[in-house]
Amino acid sequence: MVHSPSRTGLLAALIVLGSVALAVSTGATPDPAKDKGQSKVKSGDLPAVITNDVLNRMFGTVDAEEDTKTEVQAGTATSSAAQPDVKWDPLKAMEEGRQRAADRQAQIAEAEKKVADAEATVRDLEKRVLAYRNPLLPRPEVSSEEADAQAGMNGGQRVGRAEQQLAEARSEAERARADLARVRSGS
């Protein structure tokens, strides 16, 4: 962000004024090792009141053109060769924000659906395990593929297979819940 020369000059003046006032109030003298020629005025030459003339004597005058040149040399101003002349469009930014929010809501809805499906599968498998364990309950209805897989199995083997499927379904439900939490957190 490029500041106007008047703001920069005012900020520099306030910083200098504060540091000089602190030095005068504490009676400290500047350390020549730390100074390294940055100040043109010695501490004994400081007047009681610091004016623009004193600041100009201490730090030299700063013109608006020099300030801009310094910022360009420091790399804070963008060059036209480095970046194309693209203006920031607030309406486009708002539309992109709305689109990101809609995409995020769609991801959350999809993750919630996966959690609901996984929990329904867990409930179905829990009922199936209970039905296999209790001989008084009617046998659960299974798909033709599951019936083919269970052909020739006794009751204990069916319970073992259903418990294994239940454990897998519970781990899948946990993964779905973790995915939902990740999507909701935005990471």
Secondary structure per residue as TSV (DSSP state, phi and psi in degrees):
chain	resnum	aa	ss	phi	psi
A	1	M	-	360.0	128.4
A	2	V	-	-96.0	125.0
A	3	H	-	-91.1	154.0
A	4	S	-	-71.7	154.3
A	5	P	H	-58.7	-33.4
A	6	S	H	-68.2	-36.2
A	7	R	H	-68.1	-42.9
A	8	T	H	-64.3	-44.0
A	9	G	H	-64.0	-41.3
A	10	L	H	-65.5	-42.0
A	11	L	H	-63.6	-44.0
A	12	A	H	-63.0	-40.7
A	13	A	H	-64.6	-41.1
A	14	L	H	-66.5	-39.1
A	15	I	H	-65.5	-45.8
A	16	V	H	-64.6	-44.0
A	17	L	H	-60.5	-42.9
A	18	G	H	-65.2	-43.4
A	19	S	H	-69.1	-37.8
A	20	V	H	-68.7	-41.9
A	21	A	H	-63.0	-38.5
A	22	L	H	-66.0	-42.5
A	23	A	H	-65.8	-40.2
A	24	V	H	-69.6	-40.9
A	25	S	H	-69.8	-32.9
A	26	T	H	-89.9	-10.8
A	27	G	T	74.9	18.9
A	28	A	-	-80.8	145.8
A	29	T	-	-107.7	147.1
A	30	P	-	-66.9	143.2
A	31	D	-	-83.0	119.2
A	32	P	H	-62.0	-28.5
A	33	A	H	-68.7	-35.5
A	34	K	H	-82.6	-28.2
A	35	D	H	-68.7	-50.3
A	36	K	T	51.6	42.3
A	37	G	T	76.0	17.8
A	38	Q	-	-78.3	-29.6
A	39	S	-	-104.7	136.4
A	40	K	S	-93.1	-8.5
A	41	V	S	-117.2	135.0
A	42	K	-	-79.9	161.5
A	43	S	G	-64.4	-27.4
A	44	G	G	-73.0	-19.9
A	45	D	G	-88.9	-1.1
A	46	L	-	-70.5	128.1
A	47	P	-	-79.4	169.7
A	48	A	S	-70.1	-32.3
A	49	V	S	-118.5	132.1
A	50	I	-	-98.7	120.7
A	51	T	-	-112.9	178.5
A	52	N	H	-61.7	-36.0
A	53	D	H	-62.3	-41.4
A	54	V	H	-64.9	-42.9
A	55	L	H	-63.5	-41.4
A	56	N	H	-63.5	-37.7
A	57	R	H	-66.3	-39.1
A	58	M	H	-73.4	-43.4
A	59	F	H	-119.1	-0.9
A	60	G	-	81.3	165.8
A	61	T	-	-85.0	149.3
A	62	V	-	-122.5	117.8
A	63	D	-	-92.0	164.0
A	64	A	H	-63.3	-38.0
A	65	E	H	-66.3	-41.5
A	66	E	H	-64.9	-39.2
A	67	D	H	-62.4	-42.6
A	68	T	H	-66.7	-41.1
A	69	K	H	-61.8	-39.9
A	70	T	H	-63.4	-42.7
A	71	E	H	-66.4	-38.2
A	72	V	H	-67.5	-40.2
A	73	Q	H	-67.4	-34.5
A	74	A	H	-74.5	-15.6
A	75	G	T	92.1	11.4
A	76	T	-	-81.5	-28.1
A	77	A	S	-88.1	144.3
A	78	T	-	-87.8	141.7
A	79	S	-	-96.6	151.5
A	80	S	T	-69.9	-24.3
A	81	A	T	-75.3	-32.3
A	82	A	T	-75.0	-40.0
A	83	Q	S	-132.6	142.6
A	84	P	-	-69.1	159.4
A	85	D	-	-76.2	85.6
A	86	V	-	-111.7	122.9
A	87	K	-	-91.9	148.6
A	88	W	-	-80.9	126.1
A	89	D	-	-108.3	111.4
A	90	P	H	-64.5	-33.6
A	91	L	H	-67.1	-39.1
A	92	K	H	-66.1	-39.6
A	93	A	H	-63.3	-41.3
A	94	M	H	-63.4	-42.7
A	95	E	H	-64.1	-41.2
A	96	E	H	-64.5	-38.5
A	97	G	H	-63.3	-42.3
A	98	R	H	-64.4	-39.9
A	99	Q	H	-64.6	-42.5
A	100	R	H	-63.0	-40.2
A	101	A	H	-64.9	-41.3
A	102	A	H	-65.8	-41.5
A	103	D	H	-62.1	-41.0
A	104	R	H	-65.3	-41.8
A	105	Q	H	-63.6	-37.4
A	106	A	H	-65.7	-40.2
A	107	Q	H	-64.6	-40.4
A	108	I	H	-64.1	-43.7
A	109	A	H	-63.0	-40.8
A	110	E	H	-64.9	-42.0
A	111	A	H	-66.6	-38.5
A	112	E	H	-64.6	-38.0
A	113	K	H	-64.1	-41.4
A	114	K	H	-63.3	-39.4
A	115	V	H	-64.5	-45.0
A	116	A	H	-62.9	-42.1
A	117	D	H	-64.4	-42.8
A	118	A	H	-64.9	-41.1
A	119	E	H	-67.6	-35.4
A	120	A	H	-65.3	-39.8
A	121	T	H	-63.5	-41.3
A	122	V	H	-62.3	-45.8
A	123	R	H	-61.8	-41.7
A	124	D	H	-63.0	-44.1
A	125	L	H	-68.9	-33.6
A	126	E	H	-63.4	-42.5
A	127	K	H	-64.0	-38.9
A	128	R	H	-65.3	-43.1
A	129	V	H	-61.5	-44.5
A	130	L	H	-62.0	-40.4
A	131	A	H	-66.2	-37.1
A	132	Y	H	-70.1	-34.9
A	133	R	H	-76.6	-32.1
A	134	N	-	-101.0	112.6
A	135	P	T	-71.1	-13.9
A	136	L	T	-82.0	-17.4
A	137	L	S	-85.4	148.6
A	138	P	-	-66.9	151.6
A	139	R	-	-62.1	142.8
A	140	P	-	-71.6	152.3
A	141	E	-	-81.9	126.8
A	142	V	-	-124.7	160.8
A	143	S	-	-69.7	165.6
A	144	S	H	-65.2	-33.8
A	145	E	H	-64.8	-41.7
A	146	E	H	-68.1	-37.8
A	147	A	H	-64.2	-39.3
A	148	D	H	-65.2	-39.0
A	149	A	H	-68.5	-31.1
A	150	Q	H	-88.6	-3.5
A	151	A	T	-61.9	129.7
A	152	G	T	86.3	-0.1
A	153	M	-	-89.6	147.8
A	154	N	-	-89.0	-179.6
A	155	G	H	-61.4	-41.4
A	156	G	H	-65.5	-38.9
A	157	Q	H	-68.0	-37.1
A	158	R	H	-64.7	-41.3
A	159	V	H	-63.6	-44.6
A	160	G	H	-60.6	-43.5
A	161	R	H	-65.4	-42.4
A	162	A	H	-66.2	-38.4
A	163	E	H	-66.7	-37.3
A	164	Q	H	-64.7	-44.0
A	165	Q	H	-63.4	-36.8
A	166	L	H	-65.0	-42.7
A	167	A	H	-62.5	-42.5
A	168	E	H	-63.8	-40.6
A	169	A	H	-66.5	-37.9
A	170	R	H	-65.4	-40.9
A	171	S	H	-66.2	-37.0
A	172	E	H	-65.8	-38.2
A	173	A	H	-65.2	-38.6
A	174	E	H	-64.5	-41.7
A	175	R	H	-62.9	-40.0
A	176	A	H	-65.2	-39.7
A	177	R	H	-65.1	-40.0
A	178	A	H	-65.9	-39.8
A	179	D	H	-63.5	-41.1
A	180	L	H	-62.0	-43.9
A	181	A	H	-64.0	-39.1
A	182	R	H	-65.2	-42.9
A	183	V	H	-66.3	-40.8
A	184	R	H	-66.5	-33.4
A	185	S	H	-76.5	-16.9
A	186	G	T	88.6	9.9
A	187	S	-	-99.4	360.0
